[in-house]
Amino acid sequence: MRVGIFDHFDRGDLPLAQAYEERLQWIEAADAAGIDSYHIAEHHWNPVGLAPLPGVFLGAAAKRTKRIRLGPLAYALVFHNPMILAEEIAMLDHLSGGRLDLGVGRGISPWELSMFGVTPSQSRDIFREAMEVLIQYFTADRVTHKGERWRFHEVPVQIKPLQQPFPPIWYGASTGGTSDYIATLGSAMNAGWAATARVRQAADAYRAAWERAKDAPFRAGRPAKPIIGSVRMVVLADSDAEAEALAKPAYERWYASLETLPHSFGHATVFVQPDYELARRRIGAVIAGSPETVRAELLRHIAEAGLSYPLLQMTFGTLTPAQQRRSLDLFVREVLPAIRALEG
């Protein structure tokens, strides 16, 4: 079973230039330790996204690493001209030596969408139109498209991705038509921070969509079974008490960053639990403790949720670079082998 890292890159206490360098060093350490992938979110105009242009940061990470797969999770397609984004994707795939995982989505934050003049109800159609352009770019020599939002006529394609016909795709948890559509592309699915039972529902629904799309053309060469992930915020220390003492303020800072933009609109985020104790004990979105505690809780979540690719959020809030590195070291030495032993 493979294991990935998910990162919001939210604001901590370091100056920004130092924060970038420290995070790149952390990714280098994850690469050397055998972590399979690093995924970074795209967010704009708020402190939960200090890498609002994921491609720029991933380009830097690509040149500092050797084997870890890298990708946005996800490019919010409403914010991008799909033809320009397609060129960026192709460049990143080559710069990384074919290690790009292409996360795409509609944009999870209605407040960010509104600042771009888009409503959540409009984002689905924009996403599908952008995907049509991207897929045509990846699979044709010229792009012609006449849609509601973009129009292109016989635009020549000069740069193709290294991975053919396009890099592996990741998408957030979805239902209905979008779930069926991304299954035709062989996409991996991330169910986010939801409680284990809800992750299982999303996983089972996506497996059904995967089976319905088994004969889709772009499924050729993709895995026989869908890749299904879920994010858990993970903090390890030598004891449960020490880990909890680190995780609680880190979670509270991360949540405050997440809430900055919604609060400016007079709203609150509805998809994340504001209270640490509820997030930790009831939802299970946070797993904090000694290696023994984290190993037991994470293995239980993987089994009960039906995961094949757990995603760990290990760098967030008030955690210092030294605390993040210690957490990673403990995880790699004392938890990762048990996960590797599972069937993906």
C-alpha positions as CSV (number, residue, x, y, z in Angstrom):
1,M,0.0,0.0,0.0
2,R,1.2,3.5,-0.9
3,V,1.2,6.5,1.4
4,G,1.0,10.2,0.5
5,I,1.3,13.6,2.1
6,F,-1.4,16.3,1.8
7,D,-0.5,19.9,2.5
8,H,-2.5,23.1,2.7
9,F,0.7,25.1,3.4
10,D,-1.2,27.3,5.8
11,R,0.5,30.2,7.6
12,G,2.7,29.4,10.6
13,D,5.1,31.7,12.5
14,L,8.1,31.7,10.0
15,P,8.8,34.5,7.5
16,L,7.5,33.4,4.1
17,A,10.8,32.8,2.4
18,Q,12.0,30.7,5.3
19,A,8.7,28.8,5.3
20,Y,9.1,27.9,1.6
21,E,12.7,26.7,2.2
22,E,11.8,24.7,5.3
23,R,8.9,23.0,3.5
24,L,11.1,22.1,0.5
25,Q,13.6,20.6,2.9
26,W,10.7,18.6,4.6
27,I,9.6,17.3,1.2
28,E,13.2,16.2,0.5
29,A,13.2,14.3,3.8
30,A,9.9,12.6,2.9
31,D,11.3,11.7,-0.5
32,A,14.4,10.2,1.1
33,A,12.3,8.3,3.6
34,G,10.2,6.6,0.9
35,I,6.9,8.5,1.1
36,D,5.2,7.9,-2.2
37,S,3.6,11.3,-3.0
38,Y,3.2,14.9,-2.0
39,H,0.0,16.8,-2.8
40,I,-0.5,20.5,-2.2
41,A,-3.9,22.3,-2.2
42,E,-4.7,25.4,-4.3
43,H,-6.3,28.2,-2.3
44,H,-6.3,31.9,-2.9
45,W,-6.6,35.1,-0.9
46,N,-6.4,33.6,2.6
47,P,-3.7,32.2,5.0
48,V,-4.6,28.6,4.4
49,G,-2.9,28.7,1.1
50,L,0.6,30.2,1.0
51,A,1.3,28.4,-2.3
52,P,-1.7,29.7,-4.3
53,L,0.1,28.8,-7.6
54,P,0.9,25.1,-6.9
55,G,2.8,24.7,-10.2
56,V,5.4,27.2,-9.1
57,F,6.0,25.4,-5.8
58,L,5.9,21.9,-7.3
59,G,8.4,23.0,-9.9
60,A,10.8,23.9,-7.1
61,A,10.0,20.6,-5.3
62,A,10.6,18.6,-8.5
63,K,14.2,19.8,-8.7
64,R,14.9,19.0,-5.0
65,T,13.6,15.4,-5.1
66,K,14.2,12.2,-6.9
67,R,11.4,9.7,-6.6
68,I,8.4,11.1,-4.7
69,R,5.4,11.8,-6.9
70,L,4.2,15.4,-6.8
71,G,0.9,17.1,-7.6
72,P,-1.8,19.7,-6.9
73,L,-4.8,18.4,-4.9
74,A,-6.3,20.0,-6.6
75,Y,-6.0,22.7,-9.4
76,A,-9.4,24.5,-9.0
77,L,-10.2,24.7,-12.7
78,V,-12.4,27.7,-12.5
79,F,-9.4,29.8,-11.7
80,H,-7.4,28.8,-14.8
81,N,-7.4,29.2,-18.5
82,P,-7.3,25.5,-19.4
83,M,-4.9,25.9,-22.4
84,I,-2.4,27.8,-20.3
85,L,-2.8,25.3,-17.5
86,A,-2.3,22.4,-19.9
87,E,1.1,23.8,-20.9
88,E,2.0,24.2,-17.2
89,I,1.0,20.5,-16.5
90,A,3.1,19.3,-19.4
91,M,6.1,21.3,-18.3
92,L,5.8,20.0,-14.7
93,D,5.5,16.5,-15.9
94,H,8.8,16.8,-17.7
95,L,10.5,18.8,-15.0
96,S,9.6,16.1,-12.5
97,G,10.7,13.2,-14.8
98,G,7.2,12.0,-15.1
99,R,6.3,12.2,-11.4
100,L,3.3,14.5,-11.7
101,D,-0.1,13.5,-10.3
102,L,-2.7,15.7,-11.7
103,G,-5.3,16.7,-9.1
104,V,-8.3,18.6,-10.5
105,G,-11.5,20.0,-9.0
106,R,-14.3,22.5,-9.0
107,G,-13.0,24.6,-6.1
108,I,-14.2,23.7,-2.6
109,S,-14.5,27.2,-1.2
110,P,-17.6,29.2,-2.2
111,W,-15.9,32.3,-0.8
112,E,-12.9,32.0,-3.1
113,L,-15.2,31.2,-6.0
114,S,-17.3,34.3,-5.3
115,M,-14.3,36.5,-5.3
116,F,-13.6,35.2,-8.8
117,G,-17.2,35.9,-9.8
118,V,-18.3,32.2,-9.9
119,T,-21.1,30.5,-7.9
120,P,-20.8,26.9,-6.7
121,S,-23.7,26.0,-9.0
122,Q,-21.7,27.3,-12.0
123,S,-18.5,25.6,-11.1
124,R,-19.6,22.1,-12.2
125,D,-20.2,23.2,-15.8
126,I,-17.0,25.2,-15.8
127,F,-15.1,22.2,-14.5
128,R,-16.4,19.9,-17.2
129,E,-15.7,22.4,-19.9
130,A,-12.1,22.9,-18.7
131,M,-11.6,19.1,-18.5
132,E,-12.8,18.8,-22.1
133,V,-10.1,21.3,-23.2
134,L,-7.4,19.7,-21.1
135,I,-8.1,16.2,-22.4
136,Q,-8.2,17.4,-26.0
137,Y,-4.9,19.2,-25.5
138,F,-3.3,16.0,-24.1
139,T,-4.6,13.8,-26.8
140,A,-4.6,15.9,-30.0
141,D,-2.2,18.0,-32.0
142,R,-4.5,21.0,-32.2
143,V,-7.3,22.2,-30.0
144,T,-10.6,23.5,-31.2
145,H,-13.3,24.2,-28.7
146,K,-16.4,26.3,-28.6
147,G,-17.9,26.5,-25.2
148,E,-19.8,28.8,-22.8
149,R,-16.6,30.0,-21.2
150,W,-13.7,29.4,-23.6
151,R,-13.2,29.3,-27.3
152,F,-10.1,28.1,-29.1
153,H,-9.6,27.5,-32.8
154,E,-6.9,25.2,-34.2
155,V,-4.4,26.0,-31.5
156,P,-1.3,24.0,-32.0
157,V,0.0,21.8,-29.2
158,Q,3.7,22.1,-28.8
159,I,4.3,20.5,-25.4
160,K,2.8,17.1,-24.4
161,P,3.1,15.5,-21.0
162,L,5.8,13.0,-20.5
163,Q,3.2,10.5,-19.1
164,Q,0.9,9.4,-21.9
165,P,-1.8,10.1,-22.6
166,F,-1.8,12.4,-19.5
167,P,-0.6,12.1,-15.9
168,P,-2.7,10.1,-13.4
169,I,-5.6,12.2,-12.2
170,W,-6.8,12.8,-8.6
171,Y,-10.2,14.2,-7.7
172,G,-12.1,15.0,-4.5
173,A,-15.0,12.9,-3.2
174,S,-18.0,13.3,-5.5
175,T,-21.3,11.6,-6.3
176,G,-23.5,11.3,-9.3
177,G,-22.4,12.4,-12.7
178,T,-19.1,13.8,-11.7
179,S,-18.1,10.5,-10.0
180,D,-19.0,8.6,-13.1
181,Y,-17.1,11.0,-15.3
182,I,-13.8,10.9,-13.3
183,A,-14.1,7.1,-13.2
184,T,-13.9,7.1,-17.0
185,L,-10.5,8.8,-16.7
186,G,-9.2,6.3,-14.2
187,S,-9.0,9.0,-11.5
188,A,-7.9,8.4,-8.0
189,M,-10.4,9.8,-5.4
190,N,-9.7,11.7,-2.2
191,A,-12.5,11.6,0.4
192,G,-11.0,14.4,2.5
193,W,-11.3,14.7,6.3
194,A,-14.8,13.1,6.7
195,A,-15.6,10.7,9.4
196,T,-14.6,7.1,8.7
197,A,-18.2,5.9,8.0
198,R,-18.7,8.7,5.4
199,V,-15.4,8.0,3.8
200,R,-16.5,4.4,3.4
201,Q,-19.8,5.5,1.8
202,A,-17.8,7.7,-0.7
203,A,-15.3,4.8,-1.3
204,D,-18.1,2.3,-2.0
205,A,-19.9,4.7,-4.3
206,Y,-16.7,5.4,-6.3
207,R,-16.0,1.7,-6.6
208,A,-19.4,1.3,-8.1
209,A,-18.8,4.2,-10.5
210,W,-15.4,2.6,-11.4
211,E,-17.1,-0.7,-12.3
212,R,-19.6,1.1,-14.5
213,A,-16.8,2.8,-16.4
214,K,-14.6,-0.2,-16.8
215,D,-14.7,-0.1,-20.6
216,A,-14.0,3.6,-21.0
217,P,-11.1,4.3,-23.5
218,F,-8.9,6.2,-21.0
219,R,-9.1,3.4,-18.5
220,A,-6.6,1.4,-20.6
221,G,-3.3,1.2,-18.7
222,R,-4.8,2.5,-15.4
223,P,-5.0,0.4,-12.3
224,A,-7.5,-2.5,-12.2
225,K,-8.9,-1.1,-8.9
226,P,-9.5,2.5,-8.0
227,I,-7.1,4.4,-5.8
228,I,-9.1,5.8,-2.9
229,G,-7.5,8.1,-0.3
230,S,-8.6,10.1,2.8
231,V,-6.8,12.9,4.6
232,R,-5.9,12.5,8.3
233,M,-4.0,15.2,10.2
234,V,-1.2,13.2,11.9
235,V,1.1,14.2,14.7
236,L,3.6,11.8,16.4
237,A,5.7,12.2,19.4
238,D,7.3,10.0,22.0
239,S,4.1,9.9,24.1
240,D,0.4,10.4,23.6
241,A,0.5,13.4,26.0
242,E,3.3,15.2,24.1
243,A,1.6,14.6,20.7
244,E,-1.7,15.9,21.9
245,A,-0.1,19.0,23.3
246,L,1.4,19.7,19.9
247,A,-1.6,18.8,17.9
248,K,-4.3,20.8,19.6
249,P,-2.7,24.3,19.1
250,A,-1.6,23.3,15.6
251,Y,-5.1,22.3,14.7
252,E,-6.6,25.5,16.2
253,R,-4.2,27.7,14.2
254,W,-4.9,25.7,11.0
255,Y,-8.6,26.1,11.5
256,A,-8.3,29.8,12.2
257,S,-6.5,30.2,8.9
258,L,-9.1,28.1,7.2
259,E,-11.9,30.3,8.6
260,T,-10.3,33.7,7.8
261,L,-12.0,34.1,4.4
262,P,-15.4,32.7,5.4
263,H,-15.4,34.9,8.5
264,S,-14.8,38.0,6.3
265,F,-18.2,37.1,4.7
266,G,-19.9,36.5,8.0
267,H,-20.0,32.7,7.6
268,A,-18.3,29.6,9.0
269,T,-16.8,26.6,7.2
270,V,-19.2,23.7,7.2
271,F,-17.0,20.8,6.0
272,V,-14.4,20.9,8.9
273,Q,-15.0,20.6,12.7
274,P,-14.0,23.7,14.5
275,D,-13.5,22.0,17.9
276,Y,-10.2,20.0,18.3
277,E,-11.7,17.5,20.7
278,L,-14.6,16.7,18.4
279,A,-12.3,16.5,15.3
280,R,-9.9,14.2,17.3
281,R,-12.4,12.0,19.2
282,R,-15.6,11.9,17.2
283,I,-14.7,12.6,13.6
284,G,-11.2,11.1,13.7
285,A,-9.8,13.8,11.4
286,V,-6.8,14.2,13.7
287,I,-4.7,11.3,14.8
288,A,-2.2,12.3,17.4
289,G,-0.1,10.1,19.8
290,S,2.9,7.8,20.2
291,P,3.8,5.6,17.3
292,E,1.8,2.8,18.8
293,T,-1.3,4.9,19.1
294,V,-1.0,6.4,15.6
295,R,-0.3,3.0,14.1
296,A,-3.4,1.5,15.7
297,E,-5.8,4.4,14.8
298,L,-4.5,4.8,11.3
299,L,-4.7,1.1,10.5
300,R,-8.2,1.0,11.9
301,H,-9.3,4.0,9.7
302,I,-7.7,2.4,6.6
303,A,-9.6,-0.9,7.2
304,E,-12.9,0.5,8.1
305,A,-12.9,3.2,5.4
306,G,-11.8,0.9,2.7
307,L,-8.7,3.0,1.7
308,S,-6.0,2.1,-0.7
309,Y,-3.9,5.2,-0.4
310,P,-4.0,7.1,2.9
311,L,-3.0,10.8,2.8
312,L,-1.4,12.3,5.8
313,Q,-1.4,16.0,6.7
314,M,1.7,16.4,8.9
315,T,2.7,20.0,8.4
316,F,0.2,22.5,9.7
317,G,-0.5,25.3,12.1
318,T,2.0,25.9,14.9
319,L,4.1,22.8,14.3
320,T,7.8,23.9,14.0
321,P,10.1,22.4,11.3
322,A,11.8,20.4,14.0
323,Q,8.5,19.0,15.3
324,Q,7.3,18.2,11.8
325,R,10.6,16.4,11.0
326,R,10.4,14.4,14.3
327,S,6.8,13.4,13.5
328,L,7.9,12.2,10.0
329,D,10.8,10.3,11.4
330,L,8.7,8.4,13.9
331,F,6.1,7.7,11.3
332,V,8.5,6.3,8.8
333,R,10.3,4.1,11.3
334,E,7.4,2.8,13.4
335,V,4.2,3.2,11.4
336,L,4.9,3.0,7.7
337,P,6.1,-0.6,7.7
338,A,2.7,-1.7,9.1
339,I,0.9,0.2,6.3
340,R,3.2,-1.2,3.6
341,A,2.3,-4.7,4.7
342,L,-1.4,-4.1,3.8
343,E,-2.8,-4.9,0.4
344,G,-3.6,-1.7,-1.5
